[in-house]
Amino acid sequence: MSSVTRALLNVDAGELPDEPDELYALADVVNVACGGHAGDEASMRRVLAFCKQSATRAGAHPSYPDRAGFGREPVAMSADALRASVAEQCRALASAARSLGVPIRHAKLHGALYHAANADLEVARAALGGVVAALGSDITVLGPPRGATLEAARELGLSYAREGFADRATRADGSLVPRGEPGAMIDEPAQAAARALALSDEVDTICVHGDGPHALAIARAVRRALAGVA
């Protein structure tokens, strides 16, 4: 993913029943919820079928097993249990993808697991170990530009794409403002597009969250902005 001259747009998908197909069409890369925080066989197959039709790249979006909390709160789990849970989620997606003839070539952790893995190498090793157990090592990991997720990916010999967020605010140290705090989400499309442009020289891929109330408008604005980057 890092070989292109502009940052790719990635969208987290398969999380809501009313996601528009246009959201997937705007993306270069779609991260498909695979049962941990959201998603089931029907939603996975719907997103994958559209990816096949539009040649959008599809990947796994595993999380803590926390459907009630949408994967946004840490779950106390042993490393073995976390590895097994992530592997189970990724296998479910891989099974649906095989039946449709869609390759799965990347993975991105979701929500609280995304942040916990980047702060704790043991968590990162367990989560990415689960990805590899299900999908093999010919996988690109989407994750923060620095931290334990990158370190664990390197240990496992995995390709890595540094990710930034068009629709999330950051603190002075570069960390994301936690969801639930005022100003955590960027809801104005023009502001998100400007943020995407600012990030485009620093990261390989830029995310728009598919579950936001203005996701489609933001994705359109970010797509237009990135299309103008040489």
C-alpha positions as CSV (number, residue, x, y, z in Angstrom):
1,M,0.0,0.0,0.0
2,S,2.9,2.4,0.7
3,S,4.1,2.2,-2.9
4,V,1.5,4.6,-4.3
5,T,2.2,8.3,-4.5
6,R,-0.8,9.4,-2.5
7,A,-2.5,8.1,0.6
8,L,-5.2,5.5,0.1
9,L,-8.7,6.1,1.5
10,N,-9.8,3.3,3.8
11,V,-13.3,3.0,5.2
12,D,-14.5,0.8,8.2
13,A,-17.5,-1.0,6.8
14,G,-20.1,-3.7,7.6
15,E,-21.0,-2.1,10.9
16,L,-24.4,-0.7,10.2
17,P,-27.3,-2.1,8.2
18,D,-28.0,1.0,6.2
19,E,-24.5,1.8,4.9
20,P,-24.7,3.1,1.3
21,D,-22.8,1.2,-1.4
22,E,-21.4,4.6,-2.5
23,L,-19.3,4.6,0.7
24,Y,-17.5,1.4,-0.4
25,A,-17.1,2.8,-3.9
26,L,-15.3,5.9,-2.7
27,A,-12.8,3.8,-0.8
28,D,-9.6,2.3,-2.1
29,V,-9.6,-0.1,0.9
30,V,-12.5,-1.4,3.0
31,N,-12.1,-2.9,6.4
32,V,-14.9,-5.4,7.0
33,A,-16.3,-5.9,10.5
34,C,-16.2,-9.7,11.1
35,G,-18.3,-10.4,14.1
36,G,-16.4,-9.1,17.1
37,H,-18.0,-5.6,17.5
38,A,-20.4,-5.8,14.5
39,G,-21.1,-7.8,11.4
40,D,-22.4,-11.2,10.5
41,E,-22.2,-13.5,7.5
42,A,-24.9,-11.6,5.7
43,S,-23.2,-8.2,6.2
44,M,-19.8,-9.6,5.3
45,R,-21.0,-11.1,2.1
46,R,-22.8,-7.9,1.2
47,V,-19.7,-5.7,1.6
48,L,-17.4,-8.4,-0.1
49,A,-19.7,-8.7,-3.1
50,F,-19.6,-5.0,-3.7
51,C,-15.8,-5.0,-3.3
52,K,-15.6,-7.7,-6.0
53,Q,-17.8,-5.7,-8.3
54,S,-15.9,-2.4,-7.8
55,A,-12.4,-3.8,-7.4
56,T,-12.1,-2.3,-3.9
57,R,-9.6,-4.0,-1.7
58,A,-11.2,-5.9,1.2
59,G,-9.6,-6.7,4.6
60,A,-10.5,-7.8,8.1
61,H,-11.6,-5.5,10.9
62,P,-11.4,-7.6,14.0
63,S,-12.0,-6.3,17.6
64,Y,-12.5,-7.3,21.1
65,P,-15.5,-9.7,21.3
66,D,-17.8,-6.8,22.5
67,R,-20.9,-6.4,20.4
68,A,-22.8,-4.7,23.2
69,G,-20.2,-2.0,23.5
70,F,-19.3,-1.9,19.8
71,G,-15.7,-2.8,20.7
72,R,-15.0,0.6,22.2
73,E,-14.1,-0.6,25.7
74,P,-11.1,-2.8,26.6
75,V,-11.9,-6.4,27.4
76,A,-9.8,-8.3,30.0
77,M,-8.5,-11.3,28.1
78,S,-5.5,-13.6,28.2
79,A,-3.2,-13.4,25.2
80,D,-4.3,-16.9,24.1
81,A,-8.0,-16.0,24.3
82,L,-7.4,-12.7,22.4
83,R,-5.4,-14.5,19.7
84,A,-8.2,-17.1,19.4
85,S,-10.9,-14.5,19.2
86,V,-9.2,-12.5,16.5
87,A,-8.4,-15.7,14.5
88,E,-12.1,-16.8,14.7
89,Q,-13.3,-13.4,13.4
90,C,-10.8,-13.4,10.5
91,R,-11.6,-16.9,9.6
92,A,-15.3,-16.1,9.3
93,L,-14.4,-13.3,6.9
94,A,-12.0,-15.4,5.0
95,S,-14.6,-18.1,4.6
96,A,-17.1,-15.7,3.1
97,A,-14.5,-14.1,0.9
98,R,-13.4,-17.5,-0.5
99,S,-17.0,-18.3,-1.5
100,L,-17.1,-15.1,-3.4
101,G,-13.6,-15.2,-4.9
102,V,-12.4,-12.1,-3.0
103,P,-8.9,-12.0,-1.7
104,I,-8.3,-10.7,1.9
105,R,-4.9,-9.0,1.9
106,H,-5.0,-6.6,4.9
107,A,-6.2,-6.3,8.5
108,K,-6.9,-3.4,10.8
109,L,-7.8,-3.7,14.4
110,H,-10.9,-1.9,15.7
111,G,-11.7,0.5,18.4
112,A,-10.3,-0.3,21.9
113,L,-8.2,-3.2,20.5
114,Y,-6.6,-0.8,18.1
115,H,-5.5,1.4,20.9
116,A,-4.7,-1.3,23.4
117,A,-2.5,-3.1,20.9
118,N,-0.5,0.0,20.1
119,A,0.2,0.7,23.8
120,D,1.1,-2.9,24.8
121,L,3.4,-5.2,22.8
122,E,1.9,-8.3,24.3
123,V,-1.6,-7.3,23.2
124,A,-0.3,-6.4,19.7
125,R,1.5,-9.8,19.4
126,A,-1.6,-11.7,20.4
127,A,-4.0,-9.7,18.1
128,L,-1.7,-9.9,15.1
129,G,-0.9,-13.5,15.9
130,G,-4.6,-14.2,15.5
131,V,-4.6,-12.4,12.2
132,V,-1.7,-14.5,10.9
133,A,-3.2,-17.7,12.2
134,A,-6.3,-17.1,10.1
135,L,-5.1,-15.2,7.1
136,G,-1.4,-16.1,6.7
137,S,1.6,-13.8,6.6
138,D,0.9,-12.2,3.2
139,I,-1.0,-9.5,4.9
140,T,-0.6,-5.8,5.3
141,V,-1.5,-4.4,8.7
142,L,-3.1,-0.9,8.9
143,G,-2.2,0.8,12.1
144,P,-0.7,3.9,13.8
145,P,2.5,5.3,12.4
146,R,4.5,4.3,15.5
147,G,4.0,2.1,18.6
148,A,3.6,-1.5,19.5
149,T,1.4,-2.5,16.6
150,L,4.2,-1.5,14.2
151,E,6.8,-3.3,16.3
152,A,4.7,-6.5,16.4
153,A,4.1,-6.4,12.7
154,R,7.8,-6.2,12.1
155,E,8.5,-9.1,14.4
156,L,6.0,-11.2,12.4
157,G,7.4,-10.1,9.0
158,L,4.2,-8.4,8.0
159,S,3.8,-5.4,5.6
160,Y,2.6,-2.3,7.3
161,A,0.6,0.8,6.2
162,R,0.7,3.9,8.5
163,E,-2.8,5.2,9.1
164,G,-4.2,8.6,9.8
165,F,-7.8,9.7,10.5
166,A,-9.6,12.3,8.5
167,D,-12.6,12.4,10.9
168,R,-10.9,12.3,14.3
169,A,-9.4,15.1,16.3
170,T,-5.9,14.6,17.9
171,R,-4.2,15.8,21.0
172,A,-1.0,17.8,21.1
173,D,1.0,14.5,21.3
174,G,-0.6,13.2,18.2
175,S,-2.9,10.7,20.0
176,L,-6.6,10.6,19.1
177,V,-9.1,12.4,21.3
178,P,-11.1,9.5,22.8
179,R,-14.6,9.1,21.5
180,G,-17.1,10.5,24.0
181,E,-15.0,13.6,24.7
182,P,-16.1,16.9,23.2
183,G,-14.7,17.5,19.7
184,A,-13.4,13.9,19.3
185,M,-15.2,13.5,15.9
186,I,-14.8,15.8,12.9
187,D,-18.3,16.1,11.4
188,E,-17.6,18.9,8.9
189,P,-16.6,17.5,5.4
190,A,-14.4,20.4,4.5
191,Q,-12.5,20.2,7.8
192,A,-12.0,16.4,7.3
193,A,-10.8,17.0,3.8
194,A,-8.3,19.6,5.0
195,R,-7.1,17.2,7.6
196,A,-6.7,14.4,5.1
197,L,-4.5,16.6,2.9
198,A,-2.4,17.6,5.9
199,L,-1.8,13.9,6.7
200,S,-1.3,12.7,3.1
201,D,2.5,13.2,3.2
202,E,2.9,11.5,6.6
203,V,0.8,8.3,6.2
204,D,0.1,5.6,3.7
205,T,-3.7,5.4,4.2
206,I,-6.4,7.7,5.7
207,C,-9.5,6.4,7.4
208,V,-13.1,7.6,7.3
209,H,-15.3,5.8,9.8
210,G,-18.4,4.3,8.1
211,D,-20.5,4.6,11.3
212,G,-20.5,8.3,11.5
213,P,-23.6,10.3,10.8
214,H,-21.9,12.3,8.1
215,A,-19.7,9.4,6.8
216,L,-20.8,9.6,3.1
217,A,-20.3,13.4,2.9
218,I,-17.0,13.2,4.6
219,A,-15.8,10.3,2.4
220,R,-16.8,12.3,-0.8
221,A,-14.9,15.3,0.4
222,V,-11.8,13.3,1.4
223,R,-11.9,11.4,-1.9
224,R,-11.9,14.7,-3.9
225,A,-9.1,16.1,-1.8
226,L,-6.9,13.0,-2.2
227,A,-7.6,12.8,-5.9
228,G,-5.9,16.1,-6.2
229,V,-2.6,14.9,-4.6
230,A,0.0,14.0,-7.2
